[in-house]
Amino acid sequence: MEIEVTAWKPFERGTLLGFAEVFIPALKLHIGDVGVHKHPTGKRWASLPGKPRLDRDRRLVLTPDGKPEYSKVIWWDGRPVADAFSAKVIAGVEAFEKREGVQ
């Protein structure tokens, strides 16, 4: 399946490298805020957007290390599909950076 990266916003924090906007032409689907991450070992992946979890009093739920906890709102049907999506997004970000001169 073809995936186009239509925008890229570098934003480095922890494993996060930035956010991509992607378009899947076959589905006529745009997805914003796709996180692109890099582990210290060099492994890179893309994550679908999520929403911050809130408690009953509408306060942000934090992980034990003080980071916001997120809930999935959309997800892939299995690891192979998620891995294929990640690979296409990462290739798309590289092509976008080359085309636009952004890093």
Secondary structure as UniProt FT lines:
FT   STRAND          4..13
FT   TURN            14..15
FT   STRAND          16..24
FT   HELIX           25..27
FT   STRAND          29..38
FT   TURN            40..41
FT   STRAND          44..47
FT   STRAND          50..52
FT   TURN            56..57
FT   TURN            64..65
FT   STRAND          70..72
FT   HELIX           79..100
//
